[in-house]
Each structure stands twice: as structure tokens, then as C-alpha cells.
Amino acid sequence: MNQQQAESKNNLEKIAFQFTKDTIKDMQSFGSGNINDTFLVTLSRSKFVLQRINTQVFRQPEFVMQNIYLCTQHVENRLSKLQLDRRWETPRVIFTHDHQNHFIDESGAFWRAISFIENSRSYDTIQNLAHAEEIGYALGMFHSLISDLSPEKLTDTLEGFHITPLYLQQFDQILAETTISRSSEVNYCLGFIHDRQPWAYVLENAKRSGKLALRLMHGDPKINNILMDAATEKAISVIDLDTVKPGLIHYDIGDCLRSGCNAFGEETQQWQSVRFEPELCQGILRGYLTVANAFLTDADYFYLFDAIRLIAFELGLRFFTDYLAGNVYFKTTYPEHNLIRALVQFQLTQSIESQESLIRSIISDLR
């Protein structure tokens, strides 16, 4: 370990000690998130997750923490009154010694600590149909547990998040301001976006007309944010609650299916091989509807296919816009990383479109 690494480790330990008085046995980088810097802190008797929040993305981190606390407290209260026949846990906010839900270090960085859920694991891709059903069940359980928490109680900390028309506006602005190299891949993305612009308003128009209700949503329920029991392989928690906010649950459903039904995963470079797997879609929806059927309306069902299609397109649009902007939002490991990510999502969108009748039939059969 060189001097710079040693100083960095010492600084991390000083920050971690703001949230604990226990002995720190180990600290390691943790997870594969694209936004925050995350570390797993191992103590003598337990573990917790320490994160430096990316304040370029979350510009109101205090409100993010307030939302998480309100949400997790509500879920814990609901769980205390339910008699579940299976394990279910929610992440818990850990306070500092002076009872704050965050710590700001000397450089102004914003840190928070969240409880670590033991004997759990997550996956980047669906392992089998049983896993798919558990992923769906987890999202349904999460939506059910927060279904009676008023969206007005939480702050919209990411205004415009999952509002596809706004992402189109950002794309048009970046495109107008940027000189780009017109490779075949770039031209493909430009054409793909152009052809789908009129349709991209479908969910927001439904919300505006009152067909879809404003509820609380997770905001990022991709499958590696769902924890499985290490022994039973049953879903036990939905984590990464930074993006919990008022919105449409259709964005969650679409995002879960987008991430779950691509067997190659969103980080694959084999973008031309990506396919939306209808069997996995059926499994996820079956698991979801075992819980969510109690609160979904006819209009909710009507727009499910649009949600599945839209979110894959939206994420591709966001990746491509960030590529044009110089990779300023998502973490990247090579210059074309966001371009390849965009191509993966556009290929997935095209696969969803080509199977529309089958996917609609799956939705209808599960009602």
C-alpha cells in the first residue's frame, strides 16, 4: 500500500467512525453502482454500507435521506403488523453520533451509512424462472408496502427522472451543441431515437389525462437491487432507495422487466445478440401480480406493455445522450462505454417491439 492509498484508507475510517463506535476490521469497495461510491465496512460484530453520495446527480442529498428514512420507517411499521410466512427486510438508516442521518466531511463530500442485510446476495442477470418469479414478487411486495404512503409526503429529489419527454429535450439540446463523429453506431442511435420520438410521450400523456395515478415508485428496481436469501434463494429485500419518489409504478415495472429479461445484462458488449426473453417476462410478471393484483387498475394493465417498451428506450436515450455529452453522468471505463450501453438498450427495445403480441398475451393471461 502506497502513501496515497494509506491516507485514503485512514480518511475512510475517520468517516466510518462517525457512524459507529465499534472496531473496524475491514473496509472494501462494494457493489457495481454507476452513481455513488460505496464501501462495505466490517465491524467486530456486524457490517454496514458506507456511501459517498454523488451530489452532481443528487443535488438535494438531505432530502434523499429524508425520503429514505420516511419510506423505510413506513415499511418497518407495516411489516410489524403483518404476519409474513417468509423473510423480508428493509435497509435501515444508521445515524451519526450526533443523531444526523448523514455526515459532511472536510472536503464537503456527503456521506451516509445504511445497514447491511446479512446472508444475502444479488445477481446481475436472471438465473432461472424461479429467480424471475422472486424478482417480480420482490417488486410487488415493495409496491404493496408503500402503497398507503402518500406521495405528497416525499420530496421529488430527481425532478424529471423517468420523464421520457424531458430526456428527449436534453438529447436535442446536447445534439445541437455537440460536434459528433458520425460512426455507423452513432448514426444507428440517431435514427432509432428519431423514429420513436412521437410515441415516447405515452405514459406521461396517460398520467396527465388521469388514466394513470401518481404513486410512490422505487425508481431503479433493476434486478441487482433485489437481494436474495443466500440459503433459500428467496427474495428478501429491495435496496438502493435513493430514487424513491412520487411517480408512476409503470416506470418500476418497465425497468424491472428491462433489466431482468435481457439474459446478456446491460453491460454486455455483444449488443447485437441482446434479446428480450418472454419466458422471463412471464415469470417476473407472475411473481409481481401475486402481490400487486390487489391494487392495479384496468388502466394500469392497459399500459403495462408500453411501460416495458418505453423504459428500455428511455435508458438507451439517456446512455446515448451522456455519450454525446462526454460521459458526465454515468460512470464509464472506456470512451465508448455509454455508446455500447445505448446500443444494448435499443436492441432490447427492438426485440420488445417485435414480440408485442406475445408480451400483450402474457399480460392478458396473467390477469
C-alpha positions in Angstrom: 0.0 0.0 0.0 1.5 3.4 -1.0 1.2 6.6 1.0 -1.8 7.9 -1.0 -3.7 4.6 -0.5 -2.9 4.7 3.2 -4.1 8.2 3.5 -7.3 7.4 1.7 -7.9 4.4 3.9 -7.3 6.5 7.1 -9.8 9.1 5.8 -12.4 6.5 5.1 -12.0 5.0 8.6 -12.4 8.5 10.1 -15.7 8.9 8.2 -16.9 5.4 9.1 -16.3 6.1 12.8 -18.9 8.9 12.6 -21.5 6.1 12.3 -20.1 3.6 14.8 -18.0 3.1 18.0 -17.2 -0.5 17.2 -13.8 -1.7 15.9 -13.4 -1.5 12.2 -11.9 -4.8 11.0 -12.0 -4.2 7.2 -13.2 -1.8 4.5 -13.6 -2.7 0.9 -15.2 -1.2 -2.2 -18.6 -2.7 -2.7 -21.1 -3.2 -5.4 -21.2 -2.1 -9.1 -23.3 1.1 -8.9 -22.9 3.7 -11.6 -23.5 6.8 -9.4 -22.3 6.7 -5.8 -19.0 5.5 -4.3 -19.8 2.5 -2.0 -17.8 0.7 0.7 -18.6 -2.3 2.9 -17.5 -1.7 6.5 -16.8 -4.8 8.5 -17.0 -4.3 12.3 -16.3 -6.8 15.1 -20.0 -7.7 15.4 -21.7 -6.6 12.2 -21.3 -4.8 8.9 -22.7 -1.6 7.3 -22.7 0.1 3.9 -20.9 3.4 3.7 -21.6 5.6 0.7 -20.4 8.9 -0.7 -23.4 10.4 -2.5 -22.8 11.8 -5.9 -24.1 15.4 -5.4 -23.8 16.1 -9.1 -26.7 13.7 -9.5 -28.5 14.0 -6.2 -28.4 17.8 -5.7 -30.6 17.7 -2.6 -29.0 14.8 -0.7 -30.6 15.8 2.6 -34.0 15.3 1.1 -32.8 12.0 -0.4 -32.0 10.8 3.1 -35.3 12.2 4.5 -37.2 10.2 1.8 -35.3 7.0 2.6 -36.0 7.4 6.3 -39.7 8.1 5.8 -40.0 5.2 3.4 -38.1 2.6 5.5 -39.9 3.6 8.7 -43.2 3.2 7.0 -42.2 -0.2 5.7 -40.9 -1.3 9.1 -44.2 -0.3 10.7 -46.2 -2.2 8.0 -44.0 -5.3 8.5 -44.5 -5.2 12.2 -48.3 -5.6 11.7 -48.0 -8.3 9.0 -47.5 -12.0 9.6 -45.4 -12.9 6.7 -44.6 -16.6 6.3 -41.2 -15.7 4.8 -38.2 -13.5 5.4 -38.4 -9.8 4.4 -36.1 -7.0 5.5 -35.7 -3.3 4.7 -32.5 -1.3 4.7 -32.1 0.8 7.8 -30.6 4.3 8.0 -27.7 4.5 10.5 -27.3 7.8 12.3 -24.1 9.6 13.4 -23.2 10.0 17.0 -24.9 13.4 17.0 -28.1 11.9 15.6 -27.7 13.0 12.0 -28.6 10.8 9.0 -25.5 11.9 7.1 -22.0 13.3 7.6 -20.3 16.0 5.6 -16.5 15.7 5.6 -13.9 18.4 5.4 -14.0 18.5 1.6 -17.8 18.9 1.6 -18.5 15.3 0.5 -21.8 13.9 1.7 -21.7 10.5 3.4 -24.3 8.2 4.7 -24.5 4.7 6.3 -27.1 2.0 5.6 -27.5 -1.3 7.4 -26.1 -4.4 5.6 -28.5 -7.2 5.1 -26.7 -10.4 6.1 -26.8 -13.8 4.4 -27.9 -12.2 1.1 -26.7 -11.9 -2.4 -27.8 -10.3 -5.7 -27.3 -11.1 -9.4 -26.8 -9.0 -12.5 -28.8 -11.4 -14.6 -31.8 -13.7 -14.0 -30.6 -17.2 -13.1 -33.7 -19.2 -13.9 -37.5 -19.0 -13.9 -37.8 -19.4 -10.1 -35.4 -16.4 -9.7 -37.6 -14.4 -12.2 -40.7 -15.0 -10.1 -38.9 -14.0 -7.0 -37.7 -10.7 -8.6 -41.3 -10.0 -9.5 -42.5 -10.9 -6.1 -40.0 -8.5 -4.5 -41.1 -5.5 -6.6 -44.7 -6.3 -5.9 -44.0 -6.6 -2.2 -42.2 -3.3 -2.2 -45.0 -1.5 -4.0 -47.6 -3.1 -1.7 -45.7 -2.0 1.5 -45.5 1.6 0.3 -48.9 1.7 -1.4 -50.6 3.5 1.5 -47.8 6.1 2.0 -48.9 9.3 0.4 -46.6 10.5 -2.4 -47.1 14.1 -1.1 -45.0 13.1 2.0 -41.9 12.6 -0.1 -39.8 15.2 -1.9 -39.2 14.8 -5.6 -35.4 14.8 -5.4 -34.9 14.0 -9.1 -37.3 16.2 -10.9 -37.7 14.9 -14.4 -36.4 11.4 -13.6 -38.1 8.9 -15.8 -39.9 11.6 -17.7 -39.0 10.5 -21.2 -40.1 13.7 -23.0 -37.7 15.7 -20.8 -34.8 13.3 -21.7 -35.7 13.9 -25.4 -35.4 17.6 -24.8 -32.0 17.1 -23.2 -30.9 14.9 -26.1 -32.0 17.6 -28.6 -30.1 20.2 -26.7 -26.9 18.2 -26.4 -27.1 17.2 -30.1 -27.4 20.8 -31.1 -24.4 21.9 -29.0 -22.1 19.0 -29.8 -19.9 18.1 -32.8 -20.0 14.3 -33.0 -18.2 11.7 -35.1 -20.8 10.0 -37.3 -19.8 6.4 -37.0 -22.3 3.7 -38.1 -23.2 3.0 -34.5 -23.9 6.7 -33.8 -26.0 7.1 -36.9 -28.0 4.0 -35.9 -28.7 5.5 -32.5 -29.7 8.9 -34.0 -32.2 7.2 -36.4 -33.5 4.9 -33.7 -34.4 7.9 -31.5 -35.8 9.9 -34.3 -38.2 7.2 -35.3 -39.7 6.8 -31.8 -40.0 10.4 -30.6 -43.7 10.8 -31.1 -44.5 7.6 -29.2 -42.3 8.4 -26.2 -45.0 10.6 -24.6 -47.4 7.7 -24.0 -47.1 7.3 -20.2 -46.8 11.0 -19.4 -49.9 11.6 -21.5 -51.8 8.9 -19.6 -50.7 10.5 -16.3 -51.8 13.9 -17.4 -55.2 12.7 -18.5 -55.7 11.0 -15.2 -55.6 7.4 -16.6 -52.5 6.6 -14.5 -52.3 7.7 -10.9 -49.3 9.3 -9.2 -47.9 6.9 -6.6 -44.5 6.2 -4.9 -42.0 4.3 -7.0 -38.6 2.9 -6.3 -37.0 4.5 -9.4 -34.3 1.9 -10.0 -35.6 -1.7 -9.4 -33.1 -3.4 -11.7 -32.5 -7.0 -10.6 -29.2 -6.4 -8.8 -31.1 -4.1 -6.4 -33.1 -7.0 -5.2 -31.5 -9.2 -2.6 -32.0 -13.0 -2.4 -31.6 -15.1 0.7 -28.2 -16.9 0.3 -29.6 -20.2 1.6 -33.2 -20.3 0.2 -32.8 -18.1 -2.9 -36.0 -16.3 -2.0 -36.2 -12.5 -2.4 -35.8 -10.8 0.9 -35.3 -7.1 0.2 -35.3 -4.2 -2.3 -32.3 -1.9 -1.8 -30.8 1.3 -3.2 -33.6 3.6 -2.2 -32.1 6.9 -3.4 -34.6 7.3 -6.2 -37.8 6.6 -4.2 -40.1 9.4 -5.2 -43.5 10.3 -6.5 -44.0 8.9 -10.0 -45.6 6.0 -12.0 -45.2 2.5 -10.8 -45.1 1.6 -14.5 -41.6 3.0 -14.6 -40.6 0.5 -12.0 -42.3 -2.4 -13.7 -40.8 -1.5 -17.1 -37.3 -1.1 -15.5 -37.5 -4.4 -13.7 -38.5 -6.2 -16.9 -36.0 -4.3 -18.9 -33.1 -5.4 -16.7 -34.5 -8.9 -15.9 -35.4 -10.1 -19.4 -32.1 -9.4 -21.0 -30.0 -12.5 -20.4 -26.8 -10.8 -21.5 -27.1 -8.0 -19.0 -26.9 -4.3 -19.7 -23.1 -4.2 -19.6 -22.5 -6.7 -22.4 -20.6 -5.6 -25.4 -22.4 -8.2 -27.6 -25.2 -5.8 -28.2 -26.4 -7.3 -31.4 -27.1 -10.6 -29.6 -29.4 -9.0 -27.0 -33.0 -10.3 -26.9 -36.0 -9.7 -24.6 -36.8 -13.1 -23.2 -40.6 -13.6 -23.0 -40.3 -16.6 -20.6 -38.5 -14.4 -18.1 -41.1 -11.7 -18.6 -43.8 -14.1 -17.8 -42.0 -15.3 -14.6 -41.4 -11.8 -13.3 -45.0 -10.6 -14.0 -46.4 -13.8 -12.4 -44.4 -13.1 -9.2 -45.3 -9.4 -9.3 -49.0 -9.9 -9.8 -49.3 -12.4 -6.9 -48.9 -9.3 -4.7 -49.8 -6.3 -6.9 -53.0 -7.6 -8.4 -54.8 -6.2 -5.3 -54.0 -2.6 -6.3 -53.7 -2.5 -10.1 -56.5 -0.9 -12.1 -57.7 -1.8 -15.6 -55.8 1.2 -16.9 -52.6 0.0 -15.1 -52.8 -3.2 -17.0 -53.6 -1.5 -20.3 -50.3 0.4 -20.2 -48.0 -2.4 -19.0 -46.7 -3.2 -22.5 -45.9 0.5 -23.1 -44.0 0.6 -19.8 -41.9 -2.4 -20.8 -41.0 -0.9 -24.2 -40.6 2.7 -23.0 -38.1 2.2 -20.2 -35.7 0.2 -22.4 -35.8 3.0 -25.0 -35.5 5.7 -22.3 -32.4 4.2 -20.8 -30.8 3.9 -24.2 -31.6 7.5 -24.8 -30.0 8.5 -21.5 -26.9 6.5 -22.2 -26.5 7.9 -25.7 -27.1 11.5 -24.6 -24.4 11.0 -21.9 -22.1 9.6 -24.5 -22.6 12.7 -26.7 -22.1 15.0 -23.6 -18.8 13.4 -22.8 -19.8 10.8 -20.2 -20.7 13.2 -17.4 -23.5 11.3 -15.6 -22.8 7.5 -15.7 -19.5 6.1 -14.6 -17.6 4.6 -17.6 -14.5 2.5 -18.0 -13.7 3.3 -21.7 -14.7 6.1 -24.1 -17.4 4.2 -26.0 -18.9 2.6 -22.8 -22.1 4.7 -22.9 -22.5 4.2 -26.6 -22.4 0.5 -26.3 -24.8 0.6 -23.3 -27.2 2.6 -25.5 -26.9 0.1 -28.3 -27.8 -2.7 -25.8 -30.9 -0.9 -24.7 -32.0 0.0 -28.3 -31.5 -3.6 -29.4 -33.6 -4.7 -26.4 -36.3 -2.2 -27.3 -36.4 -3.5 -30.9 -36.8 -7.1 -29.5 -39.7 -6.0 -27.3 -41.4 -4.3 -30.3 -41.0 -7.4 -32.4 -42.7 -9.5 -29.7 -45.6 -7.1 -28.9 -48.4 -9.5 -29.5 -46.8 -12.2 -27.4 -46.0 -9.9 -24.5 -49.5 -8.5 -24.5 -50.9 -12.0 -24.5 -48.7 -12.9 -21.5 -50.1 -9.8 -19.6 -53.7 -10.8 -20.5 -53.3 -14.4 -19.5 -51.9 -13.4 -16.0 -54.7 -11.0 -15.1 
